[in-house]
Amino acid sequence: MIIVMKPNASKESIAQVSEVITSAGLSVHLSQGEEVTIIGVVGNKALLDPCAIEVNPAVEKIVPITESYKLANIKFHPTPTSFPVKNTVIGGDTMTVMAGPCAVETEEQLISIAHAVKKSGATFLRGGAFKPRTSPYSFQGLEEEGLRFLKAASQETGLATICEVTSSHAIEAAVSYVDMLQIGARNMQNFELLKEAGKSGLPVLLKRGLAATIDEWLNAAEYIMSEGNERIALCERGIRTFETSTRNTLDLSAVCVLKEKTHLPVIVDPSHATGVRGYVAPLAKAAVACGANGLMIEVHNNPAKALSDGPQSLDFAQFDTLMEELKPYIALSGRTLK
């Protein structure tokens, strides 16, 4: 449930209500606006007597929450979330563009890509050091060596870095090198991994599972948030349907639905969604028009020789053209690249 306090309720009244909640063994989540404070109740609400709350004259109303996710719920936190990551911000009026290769291959290659995507306007360098592949014989990533290359590229360019993690061991390694963790689609419901990501101290990008509903996705985010980490962005990367023309089916309606259900920022990955280079640009523009807070685009210096996902990767010239074409869409959305 959430408790809506009357406008300009005193700190003492808020503290009194919070005390009633915590004394019942439940947790409090405060969302304080300029005039109205919302108190979210986290835990088994059956332990709490609503009458003990309603008698407080500063309480406006009690609203039951039927969804199983609480901390990720916009009812708990009506103000959209934004948070800083290195030299940039995810959410708010910022349009975040994460760009780079699917897999880190060499230090020289990664640094050249970092310079190119930064020149075109990206604020994040993405690169895979741990690669969960469908085939065990495909390139699995450079692991900690790849993380070192990401850190070197970040130090040289100033770009924030993000890398997928696939195990608690990978998280332990990544926290020393990158600025943000990514939980991939295959691990969206790996609940122990989500908990470890929540404890890591780093912001987390949570990709949607291959066949996950939006509520399942938000409950996965709840696992991370329940560990005290509220710096989370959600990434729509396409879901599995009967269609075979593209790698997955990009669900742009999910952006609109999420804006009604959660306060968390939403990133769209048209590269993994389609698997086809030629579809990346139009879907990136559509994602911005739908209200996405950012994009994740695969960029490679030589896509034809990429060790992973070359067919969906843009080269430097194609990425630069896309970034120029995105500018009017970003401006119309009321956001800026920064």
ROSERO-201311 format. One record per residue (C-alpha): x, y, z; residue in three letters. Coordinates in steps of 0.5 Angstrom, whole numbers. Layout:
{pt {X,Y,Z},ala}
...
This chain:
{pt {0,0,0},met}
{pt {2,7,0},ile}
{pt {0,13,4},ile}
{pt {-1,20,1},val}
{pt {0,25,6},met}
{pt {-4,32,6},lys}
{pt {0,38,3},pro}
{pt {5,41,7},asn}
{pt {5,35,12},ala}
{pt {10,36,18},ser}
{pt {16,32,19},lys}
{pt {13,30,25},glu}
{pt {7,27,22},ser}
{pt {11,24,17},ile}
{pt {16,21,22},ala}
{pt {10,19,26},gln}
{pt {7,15,21},val}
{pt {13,12,19},ser}
{pt {14,9,26},glu}
{pt {7,6,26},val}
{pt {10,2,20},ile}
{pt {17,0,22},thr}
{pt {14,-2,29},ser}
{pt {10,-7,25},ala}
{pt {16,-10,22},gly}
{pt {15,-7,15},leu}
{pt {20,-2,11},ser}
{pt {18,5,9},val}
{pt {20,8,2},his}
{pt {19,16,2},leu}
{pt {18,20,-4},ser}
{pt {18,27,-2},gln}
{pt {15,32,-7},gly}
{pt {15,40,-6},glu}
{pt {8,39,-3},glu}
{pt {6,32,-2},val}
{pt {10,26,1},thr}
{pt {8,19,-1},ile}
{pt {10,14,4},ile}
{pt {11,7,1},gly}
{pt {10,1,5},val}
{pt {14,-5,3},val}
{pt {13,-12,6},gly}
{pt {7,-16,9},asn}
{pt {1,-11,9},lys}
{pt {-3,-16,13},ala}
{pt {2,-14,19},leu}
{pt {-1,-7,19},leu}
{pt {-7,-4,22},asp}
{pt {-10,1,17},pro}
{pt {-13,4,23},cys}
{pt {-7,6,26},ala}
{pt {-5,10,20},ile}
{pt {-12,13,19},glu}
{pt {-12,16,26},val}
{pt {-7,21,24},asn}
{pt {-10,28,22},pro}
{pt {-4,29,17},ala}
{pt {-6,23,13},val}
{pt {-10,24,6},glu}
{pt {-11,17,4},lys}
{pt {-9,10,4},ile}
{pt {-8,7,-3},val}
{pt {-7,-1,-4},pro}
{pt {-2,-3,-9},ile}
{pt {-4,-9,-13},thr}
{pt {2,-10,-16},glu}
{pt {7,-15,-13},ser}
{pt {13,-10,-15},tyr}
{pt {13,-4,-10},lys}
{pt {20,0,-11},leu}
{pt {19,0,-18},ala}
{pt {12,2,-18},asn}
{pt {11,9,-20},ile}
{pt {5,9,-15},lys}
{pt {11,9,-10},phe}
{pt {15,14,-13},his}
{pt {11,19,-18},pro}
{pt {17,23,-20},thr}
{pt {21,20,-26},pro}
{pt {28,17,-23},thr}
{pt {35,20,-26},ser}
{pt {42,18,-24},phe}
{pt {49,20,-25},pro}
{pt {54,15,-28},val}
{pt {61,18,-29},lys}
{pt {60,25,-33},asn}
{pt {53,24,-36},thr}
{pt {46,22,-33},val}
{pt {41,17,-35},ile}
{pt {34,19,-34},gly}
{pt {31,26,-34},gly}
{pt {32,31,-40},asp}
{pt {38,27,-42},thr}
{pt {38,22,-48},met}
{pt {43,17,-47},thr}
{pt {47,14,-52},val}
{pt {51,7,-51},met}
{pt {55,5,-57},ala}
{pt {60,0,-58},gly}
{pt {62,-7,-60},pro}
{pt {58,-13,-58},cys}
{pt {65,-16,-56},ala}
{pt {71,-13,-54},val}
{pt {77,-16,-58},glu}
{pt {83,-12,-57},thr}
{pt {85,-6,-53},glu}
{pt {87,-2,-60},glu}
{pt {80,-3,-63},gln}
{pt {76,-1,-57},leu}
{pt {80,5,-56},ile}
{pt {79,7,-63},ser}
{pt {71,5,-63},ile}
{pt {71,9,-56},ala}
{pt {74,16,-60},his}
{pt {69,15,-66},ala}
{pt {63,14,-62},val}
{pt {64,20,-57},lys}
{pt {66,24,-63},lys}
{pt {59,23,-66},ser}
{pt {56,24,-59},gly}
{pt {55,18,-55},ala}
{pt {56,18,-48},thr}
{pt {57,11,-46},phe}
{pt {62,6,-49},leu}
{pt {59,-1,-49},arg}
{pt {63,-7,-50},gly}
{pt {62,-15,-48},gly}
{pt {67,-18,-44},ala}
{pt {63,-24,-41},phe}
{pt {59,-27,-47},lys}
{pt {53,-32,-46},pro}
{pt {53,-35,-53},arg}
{pt {48,-40,-56},thr}
{pt {53,-44,-58},ser}
{pt {59,-46,-53},pro}
{pt {63,-46,-59},tyr}
{pt {62,-39,-60},ser}
{pt {67,-33,-58},phe}
{pt {66,-33,-50},gln}
{pt {69,-26,-49},gly}
{pt {76,-24,-46},leu}
{pt {73,-23,-39},glu}
{pt {78,-19,-34},glu}
{pt {82,-17,-40},glu}
{pt {77,-14,-43},gly}
{pt {75,-11,-37},leu}
{pt {82,-8,-37},arg}
{pt {81,-5,-44},phe}
{pt {74,-2,-42},leu}
{pt {77,2,-37},lys}
{pt {83,4,-41},ala}
{pt {78,7,-46},ala}
{pt {74,10,-41},ser}
{pt {81,14,-38},gln}
{pt {83,16,-45},glu}
{pt {76,18,-47},thr}
{pt {72,20,-41},gly}
{pt {66,16,-43},leu}
{pt {62,12,-38},ala}
{pt {63,4,-39},thr}
{pt {58,-1,-39},ile}
{pt {59,-9,-39},cys}
{pt {54,-15,-38},glu}
{pt {56,-19,-32},val}
{pt {54,-27,-32},thr}
{pt {56,-29,-25},ser}
{pt {57,-27,-18},ser}
{pt {65,-28,-20},his}
{pt {64,-23,-26},ala}
{pt {61,-18,-22},ile}
{pt {66,-18,-17},glu}
{pt {71,-17,-23},ala}
{pt {67,-12,-26},ala}
{pt {66,-7,-20},val}
{pt {74,-5,-21},ser}
{pt {73,-3,-28},tyr}
{pt {67,-1,-31},val}
{pt {61,4,-29},asp}
{pt {55,0,-30},met}
{pt {53,-7,-30},leu}
{pt {48,-10,-35},gln}
{pt {44,-16,-34},ile}
{pt {43,-19,-40},gly}
{pt {36,-22,-43},ala}
{pt {38,-29,-41},arg}
{pt {39,-28,-34},asn}
{pt {33,-23,-33},met}
{pt {30,-28,-28},gln}
{pt {37,-31,-25},asn}
{pt {35,-28,-18},phe}
{pt {41,-30,-15},glu}
{pt {45,-26,-20},leu}
{pt {40,-20,-19},leu}
{pt {41,-20,-12},lys}
{pt {49,-19,-13},glu}
{pt {48,-14,-18},ala}
{pt {44,-10,-13},gly}
{pt {49,-11,-7},lys}
{pt {55,-9,-12},ser}
{pt {54,-1,-11},gly}
{pt {54,0,-19},leu}
{pt {48,2,-23},pro}
{pt {45,-3,-27},val}
{pt {42,-4,-34},leu}
{pt {37,-10,-34},leu}
{pt {35,-12,-40},lys}
{pt {28,-16,-42},arg}
{pt {28,-23,-42},gly}
{pt {27,-27,-49},leu}
{pt {19,-28,-47},ala}
{pt {18,-24,-41},ala}
{pt {12,-20,-39},thr}
{pt {13,-13,-37},ile}
{pt {10,-15,-30},asp}
{pt {16,-20,-30},glu}
{pt {21,-15,-32},trp}
{pt {19,-10,-27},leu}
{pt {19,-16,-21},asn}
{pt {26,-18,-24},ala}
{pt {28,-10,-23},ala}
{pt {25,-11,-16},glu}
{pt {30,-16,-14},tyr}
{pt {35,-11,-15},ile}
{pt {32,-5,-12},met}
{pt {30,-10,-5},ser}
{pt {38,-10,-4},glu}
{pt {38,-2,-3},gly}
{pt {40,-1,-11},asn}
{pt {35,4,-14},glu}
{pt {40,6,-20},arg}
{pt {37,2,-25},ile}
{pt {35,3,-32},ala}
{pt {31,-2,-36},leu}
{pt {33,-4,-43},cys}
{pt {28,-7,-48},glu}
{pt {32,-11,-53},arg}
{pt {26,-15,-57},gly}
{pt {22,-21,-55},ile}
{pt {21,-28,-58},arg}
{pt {15,-29,-63},thr}
{pt {13,-33,-69},phe}
{pt {16,-28,-73},glu}
{pt {23,-30,-77},thr}
{pt {24,-24,-81},ser}
{pt {28,-21,-75},thr}
{pt {32,-24,-70},arg}
{pt {27,-22,-65},asn}
{pt {21,-17,-65},thr}
{pt {22,-10,-62},leu}
{pt {16,-8,-57},asp}
{pt {16,-1,-58},leu}
{pt {9,-1,-54},ser}
{pt {13,-3,-48},ala}
{pt {16,4,-47},val}
{pt {9,7,-47},cys}
{pt {7,2,-42},val}
{pt {13,2,-38},leu}
{pt {12,10,-37},lys}
{pt {5,9,-34},glu}
{pt {8,3,-29},lys}
{pt {15,5,-27},thr}
{pt {19,11,-25},his}
{pt {25,8,-28},leu}
{pt {29,10,-34},pro}
{pt {28,6,-41},val}
{pt {33,4,-46},ile}
{pt {32,1,-53},val}
{pt {37,-3,-56},asp}
{pt {35,-4,-64},pro}
{pt {41,-8,-65},ser}
{pt {40,-14,-61},his}
{pt {32,-13,-63},ala}
{pt {33,-14,-70},thr}
{pt {40,-17,-72},gly}
{pt {39,-13,-78},val}
{pt {44,-7,-79},arg}
{pt {39,-3,-84},gly}
{pt {33,-3,-79},tyr}
{pt {37,0,-73},val}
{pt {37,7,-75},ala}
{pt {29,7,-77},pro}
{pt {27,4,-70},leu}
{pt {32,8,-66},ala}
{pt {28,14,-69},lys}
{pt {22,11,-67},ala}
{pt {24,9,-60},ala}
{pt {26,16,-59},val}
{pt {19,18,-61},ala}
{pt {16,13,-56},cys}
{pt {19,17,-50},gly}
{pt {25,12,-49},ala}
{pt {31,15,-45},asn}
{pt {36,12,-49},gly}
{pt {39,8,-54},leu}
{pt {44,2,-54},met}
{pt {47,1,-61},ile}
{pt {52,-4,-63},glu}
{pt {58,0,-67},val}
{pt {64,-4,-70},his}
{pt {70,-1,-74},asn}
{pt {70,-7,-79},asn}
{pt {63,-11,-78},pro}
{pt {65,-16,-83},ala}
{pt {70,-19,-79},lys}
{pt {67,-18,-72},ala}
{pt {67,-24,-67},leu}
{pt {60,-23,-65},ser}
{pt {54,-20,-68},asp}
{pt {57,-16,-74},gly}
{pt {51,-17,-78},pro}
{pt {47,-12,-74},gln}
{pt {53,-7,-72},ser}
{pt {54,0,-75},leu}
{pt {61,2,-78},asp}
{pt {63,9,-76},phe}
{pt {60,13,-82},ala}
{pt {53,9,-81},gln}
{pt {53,11,-73},phe}
{pt {55,18,-75},asp}
{pt {50,19,-80},thr}
{pt {45,16,-75},leu}
{pt {47,21,-69},met}
{pt {46,27,-74},glu}
{pt {39,24,-76},glu}
{pt {37,23,-69},leu}
{pt {38,30,-67},lys}
{pt {31,33,-69},pro}
{pt {27,27,-66},tyr}
{pt {31,28,-59},ile}
{pt {30,36,-59},ala}
{pt {22,34,-60},leu}
{pt {22,29,-54},ser}
{pt {25,35,-50},gly}
{pt {31,31,-49},arg}
{pt {39,33,-50},thr}
{pt {45,29,-51},leu}
{pt {50,31,-46},lys}
